[in-house]
Amino acid sequence: MRKLIVSEMLTADGVMQAPGGPDEDRSDGFQYGGWQMAMEADDQQMDELKRPFHEADAFLLGRTTYDNFADYWPKHVDIEPFGQAFNKHPKYVVSRTLSEPLSWQGSNLISDNVVDRIRELKEGEGQAIAVIGSGELVQTLLANDLVDELQVFVFPLVLGTGKKLFREGLPPLNLELLDSSTSSGYGSLWLKYRPRVKLTS
């Protein structure tokens, strides 16, 4: 069984929307795109950020994240390990609006029977499958107990608005802490959890 890893950047109030750039996701009038870029990562944090890219040999992405990545990463193959991994490994894109063939080499569309298709991917041969960003898709993964590992980077920043990782309507979750670290720079936290859908006493 392949492990499915979800890796996210969050503010202290749980916002995951558009950490990487001002135009990454302006939906719902979000004005703080690129909030993570103001906090330069130290070496320790960068090592943690790279973990999924060393562990995974496939990526699972939602449409918005895929569109952003497909516009950027094919032009930056030389950036290790991010560009190399994204361009080398297969990418599975969950979308009802895209159609094949997809422009980014190695991309495969999942447009229906999403939960069953992802379960089939996990049951196939290979290493881990990494999910980066893809907030809408992550809601489906968490609700259907498909996430084996949740890696979150919590930055000491409060925005008060924006799309959150854990949204209303998700089933209750127990999060078992597997590992953690604190950066020596801005004091951001890296937390690795194993999610559990049903609460236990």
C-alpha positions as a printed Julia matrix, in Angstrom:
201×3 Matrix{Float64}:
   0.0    0.0     0.0
   1.41   3.39   -0.98
   1.43   6.14    1.63
  -0.45   9.35    0.78
   1.27  12.43    2.23
  -0.44  15.83    2.42
   1.97  18.77    2.84
   0.62  22.24    3.64
   1.73  25.71    4.73
  -0.56  27.35    7.29
  -0.83  30.59    9.18
  -1.33  30.38   12.95
  -5.09  30.79   12.39
  -5.15  27.89    9.94
  -5.22  29.72    6.58
  -3.66  27.8     3.7
  -4.72  30.02    0.79
  -2.06  31.31   -1.61
   1.13  31.15    0.44
   3.39  31.35   -2.6
   2.41  34.45   -4.56
  -0.05  37.34   -4.93
  -1.88  35.78   -7.89
  -1.83  32.19   -6.7
  -5.47  32.26   -5.54
  -7.43  35.52   -5.32
 -10.82  33.81   -4.95
 -13.23  35.3    -2.4
 -11.31  38.56   -2.61
  -8.2   37.2    -0.85
  -5.6   39.97   -0.73
  -2.71  38.37    1.15
  -1.3   36.06   -1.49
   2.38  35.32   -0.98
   2.23  35.63    2.82
   4.8   32.87    3.3
   7.36  34.56    1.04
   7.93  37.31    3.62
   9.39  34.68    5.96
  12.61  33.35    4.49
  13.06  29.67    5.3
  16.11  28.62    7.28
  18.08  25.45    6.52
  16.15  23.34    9.0
  12.81  24.39    7.57
  13.97  23.82    4.0
  15.0   20.27    4.9
  11.48  19.6     6.17
   9.88  21.23    3.11
  11.87  18.91    0.87
  10.78  15.73    2.64
   7.74  14.86    0.47
   9.78  15.46   -2.69
  12.36  12.9    -1.6
   9.79  10.39   -0.33
   7.2   10.48   -3.14
   7.32   9.19   -6.7
   3.92  10.62   -7.72
   1.88  13.76   -7.05
  -1.86  14.22   -6.6
  -3.12  17.76   -7.22
  -6.33  19.76   -7.41
  -7.04  21.86  -10.5
  -6.07  25.29   -9.13
  -2.77  24.05   -7.73
  -2.11  22.1   -10.92
  -2.69  25.18  -13.09
  -0.25  27.21  -11.0
   2.4   24.49  -10.98
   2.01  23.66  -14.69
   2.7   27.3   -15.51
   5.83  27.51  -13.35
   7.64  24.22  -12.77
   8.24  23.06  -16.37
  10.41  26.2   -16.71
  12.36  25.45  -13.51
  13.46  21.85  -13.86
  16.87  22.64  -12.38
  15.54  23.6    -8.91
  16.32  20.71   -6.56
  14.4   18.79   -5.45
  11.14  20.55   -6.32
  11.45  21.15  -10.05
  13.18  17.86  -10.69
  10.59  15.84   -8.8
   7.57  17.62  -10.3
   8.83  17.15  -13.84
  10.15  13.61  -13.4
   7.27  11.91  -11.6
   3.66  11.35  -12.74
   1.05  13.89  -11.69
  -2.6   12.98  -11.12
  -5.0   15.91  -11.39
  -8.51  15.86   -9.92
 -10.79  18.1   -11.98
 -14.21  18.1   -13.63
 -13.34  21.05  -15.88
 -10.01  20.03  -17.44
  -9.81  17.68  -20.41
  -7.07  15.46  -21.76
  -4.45  15.69  -23.06
  -3.01  17.89  -20.31
  -0.19  20.23  -21.26
   2.33  19.26  -18.56
   4.22  16.1   -19.44
   3.4   13.16  -17.21
  -0.01  14.52  -16.16
  -3.06  12.27  -15.82
  -6.65  13.39  -15.33
  -9.04  12.04  -12.69
 -12.5   13.42  -13.47
 -14.92  10.92  -11.93
 -15.07   8.23   -9.25
 -12.42  10.27   -7.46
 -12.32   8.37   -4.17
 -12.18   4.97   -5.88
  -9.49   6.13   -8.32
  -7.31   7.43   -5.51
  -7.73   4.2    -3.57
  -6.56   2.35   -6.7
  -3.49   4.6    -6.91
  -2.66   3.86   -3.29
  -3.0    0.13   -3.89
  -0.64   0.24   -6.88
   3.11  -0.2    -6.94
   5.45   2.62   -6.03
   6.56   4.78   -3.15
   4.49   7.58   -1.58
   2.02   9.92   -3.27
   2.38  13.58   -2.28
  -0.37  16.21   -2.22
   0.85  19.82   -2.19
  -1.66  22.63   -1.6
  -4.88  21.55   -3.33
  -7.18  22.66   -0.51
 -10.49  21.52   -2.04
  -9.09  18.1    -2.87
  -7.69  17.7     0.65
 -11.22  18.03    2.08
 -12.24  14.95    0.09
  -9.12  13.05    1.12
  -9.59  13.76    4.82
 -13.32  13.02    4.76
 -12.71   9.62    3.17
  -9.79   8.55    5.39
  -7.32   8.59    2.49
  -4.55  10.6     4.16
  -1.81   8.53    5.8
   0.43  11.42    6.79
  -0.22  15.14    7.22
   2.82  17.43    7.23
   1.98  21.03    8.15
   4.17  24.11    8.46
   2.62  26.62   10.85
   3.96  30.16   10.47
   3.68  32.79   13.24
   1.25  34.92   11.27
  -2.48  35.66   11.67
  -4.48  36.86    8.65
  -8.04  36.63    9.94
  -9.36  35.65    6.52
  -8.78  33.07    3.82
  -9.43  29.41    3.08
  -8.48  27.09    5.9
  -7.13  23.57    5.88
  -9.74  22.17    8.27
 -13.15  23.38    7.14
 -16.7   23.06    8.36
 -18.24  19.77    7.36
 -15.2   17.57    7.9
 -15.72  14.59   10.2
 -14.02  14.8    13.61
 -10.33  13.93   13.4
  -7.79  12.64   15.83
  -4.27  13.73   14.86
  -1.5   11.52   16.19
   1.76  13.48   16.38
   4.59  11.53   14.75
   7.33  14.17   14.63
   7.88  17.91   15.04
  10.51  20.65   14.85
  10.77  24.42   15.32
  12.74  26.61   12.92
  15.55  28.68   14.38
  14.53  31.71   12.31
  10.91  32.85   12.48
   9.83  30.16   14.91
   7.62  28.34   12.44
   6.57  24.81   13.39
   6.79  21.64   11.32
   4.32  19.02   12.49
   3.86  15.52   11.13
   0.57  13.83   11.99
  -1.27  10.63   11.28
  -4.98  11.51   10.86
  -7.76   9.35   12.22
 -11.34   9.98   11.1
 -13.14   8.78   14.24
 -12.56  10.39   17.6
 -11.33   8.05   20.31
 -11.28   8.55   24.04
